[in-house]
Amino acid sequence: MAVRGLGCPVRFILTAGQRGDCPQAYTLIEGLPAKVVMADAAYDADPLRREIADKGAIAVIPNNPSRARKYPIDKHLYAQRHLIECCFSRLKQFRRVATRFEKTARNYLAIVTIAATVLWIR
């Protein structure tokens, strides 16, 4: 999920549970204007960092513990990543999103879209 500065969802992708996080990041950040891109350690990959740098943004991604080459991280910027977690928490307040009543991916994506729209209206 891509979230804007105030914690409202901008773009999200529904994937299978066994799919990795990092490959989805390219689609999420494509075409979005951003000065800073924050993510957790699951998104720590050199190609993604290069993609973010090519867009003229700063990558605020903690290093994966197994990484040989460590990148510096701005801890003050990374502290703002709680906005992303808060957005997930607000989406999960919608019962149909949290418990995934919808059986098909199409219907579940529709429910998540409606919930995200409600968050924007608030």
A tleap script that builds the chain and sets N, CA, C and O, in Angstrom:
source leaprc.protein.ff14SB
mol = sequence {
  NMET ALA VAL ARG GLY LEU GLY CYS PRO VAL
  ARG PHE ILE LEU THR ALA GLY GLN ARG GLY
  ASP CYS PRO GLN ALA TYR THR LEU ILE GLU
  GLY LEU PRO ALA LYS VAL VAL MET ALA ASP
  ALA ALA TYR ASP ALA ASP PRO LEU ARG ARG
  GLU ILE ALA ASP LYS GLY ALA ILE ALA VAL
  ILE PRO ASN ASN PRO SER ARG ALA ARG LYS
  TYR PRO ILE ASP LYS HIE LEU TYR ALA GLN
  ARG HIE LEU ILE GLU CYS CYS PHE SER ARG
  LEU LYS GLN PHE ARG ARG VAL ALA THR ARG
  PHE GLU LYS THR ALA ARG ASN TYR LEU ALA
  ILE VAL THR ILE ALA ALA THR VAL LEU TRP
  ILE CARG
}
set mol.1.N position { 0.847 -1.170 0.000 }
set mol.1.CA position { 0.000 0.000 0.000 }
set mol.1.C position { 0.892 1.233 0.000 }
set mol.1.O position { 1.875 1.298 0.739 }
set mol.2.N position { 0.552 2.191 -0.817 }
set mol.2.CA position { 1.217 3.490 -0.817 }
set mol.2.C position { 0.320 4.464 -0.062 }
set mol.2.O position { -0.886 4.530 -0.302 }
set mol.3.N position { 0.916 5.209 0.841 }
set mol.3.CA position { 0.188 6.125 1.701 }
set mol.3.C position { 0.796 7.509 1.563 }
set mol.3.O position { 2.018 7.648 1.508 }
set mol.4.N position { -0.047 8.536 1.508 }
set mol.4.CA position { 0.479 9.898 1.435 }
set mol.4.C position { 0.906 10.369 2.817 }
set mol.4.O position { 0.726 9.651 3.800 }
set mol.5.N position { 1.461 11.549 2.896 }
set mol.5.CA position { 2.059 12.060 4.116 }
set mol.5.C position { 1.179 12.070 5.339 }
set mol.5.O position { 1.687 11.911 6.449 }
set mol.6.N position { -0.121 12.251 5.188 }
set mol.6.CA position { -1.009 12.310 6.340 }
set mol.6.C position { -1.614 10.959 6.703 }
set mol.6.O position { -2.433 10.877 7.619 }
set mol.7.N position { -1.223 9.901 5.998 }
set mol.7.CA position { -1.681 8.570 6.347 }
set mol.7.C position { -2.896 8.080 5.600 }
set mol.7.O position { -3.504 7.092 6.012 }
set mol.8.N position { -3.276 8.733 4.512 }
set mol.8.CA position { -4.408 8.259 3.711 }
set mol.8.C position { -3.891 7.379 2.573 }
set mol.8.O position { -2.885 7.711 1.946 }
set mol.9.N position { -4.563 6.267 2.302 }
set mol.9.CA position { -4.103 5.369 1.239 }
set mol.9.C position { -4.224 6.015 -0.133 }
set mol.9.O position { -5.230 6.647 -0.456 }
set mol.10.N position { -3.191 5.843 -0.922 }
set mol.10.CA position { -3.164 6.406 -2.276 }
set mol.10.C position { -3.300 5.292 -3.315 }
set mol.10.O position { -4.027 5.431 -4.299 }
set mol.11.N position { -2.594 4.194 -3.081 }
set mol.11.CA position { -2.602 3.086 -4.039 }
set mol.11.C position { -2.363 1.788 -3.267 }
set mol.11.O position { -1.567 1.756 -2.329 }
set mol.12.N position { -3.050 0.733 -3.661 }
set mol.12.CA position { -2.826 -0.553 -3.022 }
set mol.12.C position { -2.984 -1.650 -4.055 }
set mol.12.O position { -3.699 -1.506 -5.047 }
set mol.13.N position { -2.301 -2.740 -3.794 }
set mol.13.CA position { -2.322 -3.891 -4.687 }
set mol.13.C position { -2.664 -5.118 -3.851 }
set mol.13.O position { -2.101 -5.323 -2.775 }
set mol.14.N position { -3.569 -5.913 -4.340 }
set mol.14.CA position { -3.936 -7.150 -3.672 }
set mol.14.C position { -3.146 -8.280 -4.331 }
set mol.14.O position { -3.235 -8.485 -5.542 }
set mol.15.N position { -2.377 -9.008 -3.526 }
set mol.15.CA position { -1.558 -10.099 -4.058 }
set mol.15.C position { -1.824 -11.363 -3.264 }
set mol.15.O position { -2.460 -11.334 -2.211 }
set mol.16.N position { -1.331 -12.460 -3.781 }
set mol.16.CA position { -1.426 -13.738 -3.066 }
set mol.16.C position { -0.527 -13.681 -1.836 }
set mol.16.O position { 0.481 -12.974 -1.833 }
set mol.17.N position { -0.883 -14.411 -0.809 }
set mol.17.CA position { -0.156 -14.369 0.450 }
set mol.17.C position { 1.292 -14.817 0.352 }
set mol.17.O position { 2.128 -14.368 1.135 }
set mol.18.N position { 1.605 -15.695 -0.596 }
set mol.18.CA position { 2.967 -16.197 -0.708 }
set mol.18.C position { 3.871 -15.298 -1.557 }
set mol.18.O position { 5.073 -15.548 -1.650 }
set mol.19.N position { 3.311 -14.265 -2.171 }
set mol.19.CA position { 4.114 -13.353 -2.994 }
set mol.19.C position { 4.915 -12.423 -2.095 }
set mol.19.O position { 4.451 -12.036 -1.023 }
set mol.20.N position { 6.106 -12.069 -2.528 }
set mol.20.CA position { 6.969 -11.190 -1.748 }
set mol.20.C position { 6.498 -9.741 -1.804 }
set mol.20.O position { 5.744 -9.355 -2.698 }
set mol.21.N position { 6.947 -8.952 -0.848 }
set mol.21.CA position { 6.561 -7.542 -0.781 }
set mol.21.C position { 7.315 -6.688 -1.791 }
set mol.21.O position { 6.716 -5.867 -2.487 }
set mol.22.N position { 8.601 -6.877 -1.870 }
set mol.22.CA position { 9.449 -5.974 -2.654 }
set mol.22.C position { 9.075 -5.890 -4.138 }
set mol.22.O position { 9.070 -4.783 -4.676 }
set mol.23.N position { 8.763 -6.986 -4.828 }
set mol.23.CA position { 8.411 -6.861 -6.250 }
set mol.23.C position { 7.181 -5.970 -6.504 }
set mol.23.O position { 7.054 -5.392 -7.584 }
set mol.24.N position { 6.292 -5.856 -5.533 }
set mol.24.CA position { 5.096 -5.020 -5.691 }
set mol.24.C position { 5.420 -3.536 -5.547 }
set mol.24.O position { 4.647 -2.691 -5.999 }
set mol.25.N position { 6.529 -3.214 -4.938 }
set mol.25.CA position { 6.873 -1.810 -4.657 }
set mol.25.C position { 7.045 -1.000 -5.938 }
set mol.25.O position { 6.699 0.181 -5.972 }
set mol.26.N position { 7.566 -1.608 -6.971 }
set mol.26.CA position { 7.781 -0.875 -8.224 }
set mol.26.C position { 6.463 -0.354 -8.788 }
set mol.26.O position { 6.388 0.785 -9.249 }
set mol.27.N position { 5.439 -1.176 -8.751 }
set mol.27.CA position { 4.122 -0.767 -9.241 }
set mol.27.C position { 3.511 0.286 -8.330 }
set mol.27.O position { 2.848 1.209 -8.805 }
set mol.28.N position { 3.726 0.156 -7.032 }
set mol.28.CA position { 3.141 1.106 -6.083 }
set mol.28.C position { 3.720 2.506 -6.235 }
set mol.28.O position { 2.984 3.487 -6.138 }
set mol.29.N position { 5.019 2.618 -6.471 }
set mol.29.CA position { 5.640 3.949 -6.531 }
set mol.29.C position { 5.662 4.536 -7.934 }
set mol.29.O position { 6.017 5.701 -8.111 }
set mol.30.N position { 5.292 3.751 -8.924 }
set mol.30.CA position { 5.318 4.221 -10.309 }
set mol.30.C position { 4.374 5.409 -10.501 }
set mol.30.O position { 3.170 5.302 -10.267 }
set mol.31.N position { 4.930 6.525 -10.924 }
set mol.31.CA position { 4.132 7.710 -11.224 }
set mol.31.C position { 3.696 8.521 -10.022 }
set mol.31.O position { 3.030 9.542 -10.191 }
set mol.32.N position { 4.044 8.109 -8.820 }
set mol.32.CA position { 3.671 8.883 -7.639 }
set mol.32.C position { 4.764 9.896 -7.314 }
set mol.32.O position { 5.932 9.529 -7.188 }
set mol.33.N position { 4.393 11.171 -7.179 }
set mol.33.CA position { 5.408 12.160 -6.794 }
set mol.33.C position { 5.712 12.021 -5.306 }
set mol.33.O position { 4.809 12.066 -4.470 }
set mol.34.N position { 6.982 11.853 -4.987 }
set mol.34.CA position { 7.367 11.722 -3.584 }
set mol.34.C position { 8.793 12.207 -3.404 }
set mol.34.O position { 9.650 11.988 -4.260 }
set mol.35.N position { 9.033 12.859 -2.300 }
set mol.35.CA position { 10.394 13.274 -1.950 }
set mol.35.C position { 11.052 12.234 -1.064 }
set mol.35.O position { 12.277 12.113 -1.035 }
set mol.36.N position { 10.224 11.474 -0.334 }
set mol.36.CA position { 10.710 10.435 0.567 }
set mol.36.C position { 9.858 9.192 0.370 }
set mol.36.O position { 8.632 9.275 0.304 }
set mol.37.N position { 10.509 8.048 0.277 }
set mol.37.CA position { 9.807 6.765 0.198 }
set mol.37.C position { 10.228 5.950 1.411 }
set mol.37.O position { 11.399 5.601 1.562 }
set mol.38.N position { 9.254 5.647 2.280 }
set mol.38.CA position { 9.527 4.883 3.497 }
set mol.38.C position { 8.974 3.477 3.348 }
set mol.38.O position { 7.912 3.265 2.761 }
set mol.39.N position { 9.715 2.522 3.890 }
set mol.39.CA position { 9.266 1.133 3.862 }
set mol.39.C position { 9.971 0.378 4.976 }
set mol.39.O position { 10.898 0.889 5.604 }
set mol.40.N position { 9.513 -0.851 5.211 }
set mol.40.CA position { 10.194 -1.650 6.227 }
set mol.40.C position { 11.289 -2.483 5.577 }
set mol.40.O position { 11.513 -2.395 4.369 }
set mol.41.N position { 11.966 -3.288 6.380 }
set mol.41.CA position { 13.140 -4.021 5.911 }
set mol.41.C position { 12.818 -5.030 4.806 }
set mol.41.O position { 13.725 -5.451 4.089 }
set mol.42.N position { 11.573 -5.422 4.653 }
set mol.42.CA position { 11.202 -6.362 3.586 }
set mol.42.C position { 11.432 -5.760 2.202 }
set mol.42.O position { 11.544 -6.493 1.220 }
set mol.43.N position { 11.502 -4.447 2.120 }
set mol.43.CA position { 11.691 -3.754 0.843 }
set mol.43.C position { 13.146 -3.368 0.609 }
set mol.43.O position { 13.433 -2.605 -0.312 }
set mol.44.N position { 14.055 -3.869 1.409 }
set mol.44.CA position { 15.469 -3.520 1.286 }
set mol.44.C position { 16.105 -4.311 0.153 }
set mol.44.O position { 16.514 -5.458 0.330 }
set mol.45.N position { 16.182 -3.679 -1.019 }
set mol.45.CA position { 16.813 -4.289 -2.190 }
set mol.45.C position { 17.498 -3.188 -2.992 }
set mol.45.O position { 16.961 -2.090 -3.140 }
set mol.46.N position { 18.681 -3.491 -3.504 }
set mol.46.CA position { 19.434 -2.489 -4.255 }
set mol.46.C position { 18.687 -1.966 -5.482 }
set mol.46.O position { 18.706 -0.759 -5.721 }
set mol.47.N position { 18.020 -2.832 -6.282 }
set mol.47.CA position { 17.287 -2.302 -7.438 }
set mol.47.C position { 16.166 -1.327 -7.045 }
set mol.47.O position { 15.936 -0.336 -7.739 }
set mol.48.N position { 15.477 -1.606 -5.945 }
set mol.48.CA position { 14.419 -0.706 -5.492 }
set mol.48.C position { 15.014 0.617 -5.014 }
set mol.48.O position { 14.470 1.685 -5.296 }
set mol.49.N position { 16.117 0.543 -4.302 }
set mol.49.CA position { 16.786 1.772 -3.858 }
set mol.49.C position { 17.229 2.618 -5.057 }
set mol.49.O position { 17.108 3.843 -5.032 }
set mol.50.N position { 17.740 1.966 -6.104 }
set mol.50.CA position { 18.137 2.702 -7.324 }
set mol.50.C position { 16.919 3.334 -7.995 }
set mol.50.O position { 16.981 4.475 -8.452 }
set mol.51.N position { 15.816 2.595 -8.052 }
set mol.51.CA position { 14.581 3.115 -8.654 }
set mol.51.C position { 14.098 4.358 -7.903 }
set mol.51.O position { 13.683 5.338 -8.522 }
set mol.52.N position { 14.152 4.315 -6.593 }
set mol.52.CA position { 13.737 5.462 -5.780 }
set mol.52.C position { 14.674 6.636 -6.011 }
set mol.52.O position { 14.220 7.773 -6.138 }
set mol.53.N position { 15.973 6.377 -6.068 }
set mol.53.CA position { 16.948 7.447 -6.312 }
set mol.53.C position { 16.766 8.052 -7.703 }
set mol.53.O position { 16.924 9.261 -7.872 }
set mol.54.N position { 16.438 7.233 -8.696 }
set mol.54.CA position { 16.199 7.729 -10.054 }
set mol.54.C position { 14.993 8.660 -10.106 }
set mol.54.O position { 14.930 9.542 -10.963 }
set mol.55.N position { 14.051 8.476 -9.211 }
set mol.55.CA position { 12.878 9.353 -9.137 }
set mol.55.C position { 13.186 10.646 -8.380 }
set mol.55.O position { 12.343 11.539 -8.300 }
set mol.56.N position { 14.399 10.740 -7.827 }
set mol.56.CA position { 14.785 11.935 -7.090 }
set mol.56.C position { 14.288 11.945 -5.658 }
set mol.56.O position { 14.201 13.004 -5.037 }
set mol.57.N position { 13.964 10.785 -5.135 }
set mol.57.CA position { 13.455 10.677 -3.765 }
set mol.57.C position { 14.502 10.035 -2.865 }
set mol.57.O position { 15.477 9.447 -3.334 }
set mol.58.N position { 14.280 10.159 -1.584 }
set mol.58.CA position { 15.159 9.559 -0.588 }
set mol.58.C position { 14.520 8.259 -0.121 }
set mol.58.O position { 13.334 8.230 0.207 }
set mol.59.N position { 15.298 7.189 -0.090 }
set mol.59.CA position { 14.810 5.896 0.394 }
set mol.59.C position { 15.080 5.798 1.889 }
set mol.59.O position { 16.234 5.804 2.320 }
set mol.60.N position { 14.021 5.707 2.672 }
set mol.60.CA position { 14.144 5.528 4.117 }
set mol.60.C position { 13.691 4.105 4.417 }
set mol.60.O position { 12.543 3.852 4.781 }
set mol.61.N position { 14.640 3.186 4.249 }
set mol.61.CA position { 14.367 1.762 4.407 }
set mol.61.C position { 15.450 1.187 5.310 }
set mol.61.O position { 16.635 1.318 5.003 }
set mol.62.N position { 15.071 0.554 6.415 }
set mol.62.CA position { 16.100 -0.034 7.273 }
set mol.62.C position { 16.791 -1.205 6.575 }
set mol.62.O position { 16.202 -1.870 5.723 }
set mol.63.N position { 18.014 -1.438 6.939 }
set mol.63.CA position { 18.787 -2.508 6.322 }
set mol.63.C position { 18.294 -3.873 6.787 }
set mol.63.O position { 17.967 -4.074 7.957 }
set mol.64.N position { 18.251 -4.796 5.847 }
set mol.64.CA position { 17.970 -6.179 6.172 }
set mol.64.C position { 19.152 -6.693 6.999 }
set mol.64.O position { 20.300 -6.418 6.648 }
set mol.65.N position { 18.909 -7.418 8.068 }
set mol.65.CA position { 20.025 -7.874 8.902 }
set mol.65.C position { 21.078 -8.692 8.160 }
set mol.65.O position { 22.237 -8.722 8.574 }
set mol.66.N position { 20.696 -9.351 7.073 }
set mol.66.CA position { 21.655 -10.174 6.334 }
set mol.66.C position { 22.427 -9.379 5.276 }
set mol.66.O position { 23.273 -9.940 4.580 }
set mol.67.N position { 22.145 -8.091 5.151 }
set mol.67.CA position { 22.801 -7.262 4.134 }
set mol.67.C position { 24.269 -7.048 4.481 }
set mol.67.O position { 24.604 -6.733 5.623 }
set mol.68.N position { 25.156 -7.222 3.479 }
set mol.68.CA position { 26.592 -7.006 3.683 }
set mol.68.C position { 26.909 -5.510 3.670 }
set mol.68.O position { 27.629 -5.012 4.536 }
set mol.69.N position { 26.363 -4.796 2.677 }
set mol.69.CA position { 26.605 -3.346 2.564 }
set mol.69.C position { 25.462 -2.612 3.257 }
set mol.69.O position { 24.312 -2.696 2.828 }
set mol.70.N position { 25.778 -1.905 4.310 }
set mol.70.CA position { 24.760 -1.202 5.092 }
set mol.70.C position { 24.571 0.215 4.567 }
set mol.70.O position { 25.543 0.909 4.267 }
set mol.71.N position { 23.320 0.638 4.458 }
set mol.71.CA position { 22.975 1.999 4.062 }
set mol.71.C position { 22.590 2.801 5.297 }
set mol.71.O position { 21.974 2.262 6.217 }
set mol.72.N position { 22.945 4.080 5.328 }
set mol.72.CA position { 22.519 4.897 6.473 }
set mol.72.C position { 21.007 5.130 6.410 }
set mol.72.O position { 20.416 5.131 5.330 }
set mol.73.N position { 20.399 5.323 7.560 }
set mol.73.CA position { 18.964 5.579 7.615 }
set mol.73.C position { 18.711 6.778 8.516 }
set mol.73.O position { 19.303 6.906 9.588 }
set mol.74.N position { 17.829 7.648 8.065 }
set mol.74.CA position { 17.444 8.815 8.854 }
set mol.74.C position { 16.381 8.368 9.856 }
set mol.74.O position { 15.223 8.163 9.490 }
set mol.75.N position { 16.772 8.221 11.102 }
set mol.75.CA position { 15.863 7.686 12.119 }
set mol.75.C position { 14.687 8.623 12.397 }
set mol.75.O position { 13.607 8.163 12.769 }
set mol.76.N position { 14.886 9.929 12.222 }
set mol.76.CA position { 13.791 10.869 12.441 }
set mol.76.C position { 12.719 10.715 11.360 }
set mol.76.O position { 11.525 10.770 11.655 }
set mol.77.N position { 13.147 10.521 10.107 }
set mol.77.CA position { 12.175 10.280 9.039 }
set mol.77.C position { 11.515 8.914 9.217 }
set mol.77.O position { 10.307 8.780 9.027 }
set mol.78.N position { 12.299 7.908 9.577 }
set mol.78.CA position { 11.747 6.564 9.718 }
set mol.78.C position { 10.714 6.499 10.838 }
set mol.78.O position { 9.806 5.670 10.802 }
set mol.79.N position { 10.851 7.358 11.815 }
set mol.79.CA position { 9.884 7.387 12.920 }
set mol.79.C position { 8.493 7.766 12.419 }
set mol.79.O position { 7.496 7.437 13.062 }
set mol.80.N position { 8.413 8.453 11.277 }
set mol.80.CA position { 7.118 8.833 10.712 }
set mol.80.C position { 6.416 7.682 9.993 }
set mol.80.O position { 5.280 7.834 9.545 }
set mol.81.N position { 7.082 6.536 9.881 }
set mol.81.CA position { 6.486 5.389 9.205 }
set mol.81.C position { 5.273 4.850 9.955 }
set mol.81.O position { 4.521 4.033 9.424 }
set mol.82.N position { 5.089 5.302 11.169 }
set mol.82.CA position { 3.916 4.854 11.931 }
set mol.82.C position { 2.624 5.252 11.228 }
set mol.82.O position { 1.581 4.640 11.458 }
set mol.83.N position { 2.683 6.270 10.372 }
set mol.83.CA position { 1.483 6.677 9.632 }
set mol.83.C position { 0.984 5.555 8.721 }
set mol.83.O position { -0.221 5.390 8.531 }
set mol.84.N position { 1.907 4.797 8.168 }
set mol.84.CA position { 1.530 3.674 7.311 }
set mol.84.C position { 0.846 2.595 8.150 }
set mol.84.O position { -0.192 2.056 7.764 }
set mol.85.N position { 1.442 2.289 9.297 }
set mol.85.CA position { 0.853 1.282 10.170 }
set mol.85.C position { -0.511 1.736 10.688 }
set mol.85.O position { -1.425 0.925 10.837 }
set mol.86.N position { -0.645 3.026 10.961 }
set mol.86.CA position { -1.943 3.556 11.411 }
set mol.86.C position { -2.986 3.429 10.306 }
set mol.86.O position { -4.156 3.171 10.590 }
set mol.87.N position { -2.580 3.605 9.057 }
set mol.87.CA position { -3.508 3.455 7.934 }
set mol.87.C position { -4.005 2.015 7.849 }
set mol.87.O position { -5.197 1.781 7.652 }
set mol.88.N position { -3.096 1.046 7.997 }
set mol.88.CA position { -3.517 -0.355 8.016 }
set mol.88.C position { -4.479 -0.607 9.165 }
set mol.88.O position { -5.476 -1.310 9.002 }
set mol.89.N position { -4.186 -0.038 10.322 }
set mol.89.CA position { -5.048 -0.218 11.492 }
set mol.89.C position { -6.438 0.365 11.255 }
set mol.89.O position { -7.437 -0.250 11.629 }
set mol.90.N position { -6.514 1.546 10.636 }
set mol.90.CA position { -7.822 2.152 10.354 }
set mol.90.C position { -8.595 1.338 9.328 }
set mol.90.O position { -9.816 1.217 9.424 }
set mol.91.N position { -7.891 0.777 8.343 }
set mol.91.CA position { -8.582 -0.074 7.367 }
set mol.91.C position { -9.134 -1.327 8.037 }
set mol.91.O position { -10.216 -1.797 7.685 }
set mol.92.N position { -8.399 -1.863 8.997 }
set mol.92.CA position { -8.849 -3.084 9.672 }
set mol.92.C position { -9.983 -2.822 10.648 }
set mol.92.O position { -10.556 -3.772 11.182 }
set mol.93.N position { -10.322 -1.573 10.898 }
set mol.93.CA position { -11.488 -1.273 11.712 }
set mol.93.C position { -12.781 -1.604 10.973 }
set mol.93.O position { -13.835 -1.769 11.586 }
set mol.94.N position { -12.687 -1.698 9.658 }
set mol.94.CA position { -13.826 -2.128 8.851 }
set mol.94.C position { -13.864 -3.658 8.917 }
set mol.94.O position { -12.936 -4.328 8.463 }
set mol.95.N position { -14.916 -4.189 9.472 }
set mol.95.CA position { -14.995 -5.620 9.750 }
set mol.95.C position { -14.799 -6.472 8.504 }
set mol.95.O position { -14.134 -7.506 8.565 }
set mol.96.N position { -15.356 -6.063 7.396 }
set mol.96.CA position { -15.252 -6.852 6.163 }
set mol.96.C position { -13.815 -6.883 5.646 }
set mol.96.O position { -13.416 -7.834 4.974 }
set mol.97.N position { -13.043 -5.852 5.954 }
set mol.97.CA position { -11.636 -5.833 5.547 }
set mol.97.C position { -10.825 -6.724 6.489 }
set mol.97.O position { -10.015 -7.533 6.036 }
set mol.98.N position { -11.041 -6.578 7.780 }
set mol.98.CA position { -10.235 -7.299 8.771 }
set mol.98.C position { -10.445 -8.811 8.708 }
set mol.98.O position { -9.490 -9.574 8.850 }
set mol.99.N position { -11.676 -9.246 8.499 }
set mol.99.CA position { -11.967 -10.678 8.532 }
set mol.99.C position { -12.048 -11.304 7.151 }
set mol.99.O position { -12.204 -12.519 7.028 }
set mol.100.N position { -11.946 -10.499 6.126 }
set mol.100.CA position { -12.007 -10.941 4.731 }
set mol.100.C position { -13.197 -11.852 4.478 }
set mol.100.O position { -13.051 -13.023 4.128 }
set mol.101.N position { -14.392 -11.272 4.669 }
set mol.101.CA position { -15.619 -12.012 4.374 }
set mol.101.C position { -15.727 -12.339 2.884 }
set mol.101.O position { -16.276 -13.375 2.510 }
set mol.102.N position { -15.215 -11.475 2.057 }
set mol.102.CA position { -15.322 -11.667 0.610 }
set mol.102.C position { -14.434 -12.823 0.175 }
set mol.102.O position { -13.266 -12.881 0.560 }
set mol.103.N position { -14.956 -13.722 -0.603 }
set mol.103.CA position { -14.203 -14.905 -1.020 }
set mol.103.C position { -13.351 -14.665 -2.254 }
set mol.103.O position { -12.292 -15.273 -2.406 }
set mol.104.N position { -13.806 -13.779 -3.141 }
set mol.104.CA position { -13.042 -13.543 -4.363 }
set mol.104.C position { -12.163 -12.313 -4.205 }
set mol.104.O position { -12.492 -11.383 -3.467 }
set mol.105.N position { -11.049 -12.325 -4.906 }
set mol.105.CA position { -10.112 -11.200 -4.845 }
set mol.105.C position { -10.767 -9.920 -5.371 }
set mol.105.O position { -10.535 -8.836 -4.834 }
set mol.106.N position { -11.580 -10.046 -6.414 }
set mol.106.CA position { -12.248 -8.878 -6.996 }
set mol.106.C position { -13.149 -8.198 -5.971 }
set mol.106.O position { -13.113 -6.978 -5.816 }
set mol.107.N position { -13.958 -8.993 -5.271 }
set mol.107.CA position { -14.874 -8.418 -4.279 }
set mol.107.C position { -14.121 -7.845 -3.083 }
set mol.107.O position { -14.485 -6.790 -2.563 }
set mol.108.N position { -13.067 -8.541 -2.647 }
set mol.108.CA position { -12.292 -8.039 -1.512 }
set mol.108.C position { -11.608 -6.719 -1.873 }
set mol.108.O position { -11.569 -5.798 -1.058 }
set mol.109.N position { -11.076 -6.626 -3.077 }
set mol.109.CA position { -10.451 -5.375 -3.524 }
set mol.109.C position { -11.475 -4.246 -3.565 }
set mol.109.O position { -11.152 -3.100 -3.252 }
set mol.110.N position { -12.702 -4.564 -3.948 }
set mol.110.CA position { -13.767 -3.559 -3.959 }
set mol.110.C position { -14.068 -3.064 -2.548 }
set mol.110.O position { -14.264 -1.867 -2.342 }
set mol.111.N position { -14.105 -3.970 -1.582 }
set mol.111.CA position { -14.370 -3.589 -0.187 }
set mol.111.C position { -13.230 -2.728 0.351 }
set mol.111.O position { -13.473 -1.734 1.036 }
set mol.112.N position { -11.999 -3.103 0.048 }
set mol.112.CA position { -10.846 -2.301 0.499 }
set mol.112.C position { -10.899 -0.912 -0.140 }
set mol.112.O position { -10.577 0.080 0.514 }
set mol.113.N position { -11.296 -0.834 -1.392 }
set mol.113.CA position { -11.416 0.464 -2.071 }
set mol.113.C position { -12.483 1.325 -1.411 }
set mol.113.O position { -12.279 2.524 -1.221 }
set mol.114.N position { -13.595 0.741 -1.066 }
set mol.114.CA position { -14.663 1.496 -0.386 }
set mol.114.C position { -14.174 1.975 0.975 }
set mol.114.O position { -14.411 3.125 1.345 }
set mol.115.N position { -13.496 1.113 1.723 }
set mol.115.CA position { -12.975 1.485 3.027 }
set mol.115.C position { -11.941 2.616 2.897 }
set mol.115.O position { -11.930 3.540 3.710 }
set mol.116.N position { -11.089 2.544 1.894 }
set mol.116.CA position { -10.087 3.597 1.678 }
set mol.116.C position { -10.768 4.915 1.324 }
set mol.116.O position { -10.333 5.983 1.754 }
set mol.117.N position { -11.826 4.834 0.545 }
set mol.117.CA position { -12.575 6.050 0.199 }
set mol.117.C position { -13.186 6.699 1.434 }
set mol.117.O position { -13.175 7.922 1.577 }
set mol.118.N position { -13.714 5.874 2.316 }
set mol.118.CA position { -14.287 6.398 3.564 }
set mol.118.C position { -13.197 7.078 4.398 }
set mol.118.O position { -13.440 8.122 5.003 }
set mol.119.N position { -11.999 6.489 4.433 }
set mol.119.CA position { -10.893 7.125 5.159 }
set mol.119.C position { -10.550 8.489 4.576 }
set mol.119.O position { -10.251 9.423 5.320 }
set mol.120.N position { -10.590 8.611 3.264 }
set mol.120.CA position { -10.315 9.896 2.616 }
set mol.120.C position { -11.381 10.918 2.966 }
set mol.120.O position { -11.066 12.088 3.180 }
set mol.121.N position { -12.644 10.495 3.029 }
set mol.121.CA position { -13.738 11.427 3.307 }
set mol.121.C position { -13.646 11.955 4.738 }
set mol.121.O position { -13.947 13.120 4.996 }
set mol.122.N position { -13.228 11.091 5.666 }
set mol.122.CA position { -13.104 11.512 7.059 }
set mol.122.C position { -12.051 12.576 7.156 }
set mol.122.O position { -11.780 13.078 8.247 }
savepdb mol mol.pdb
quit
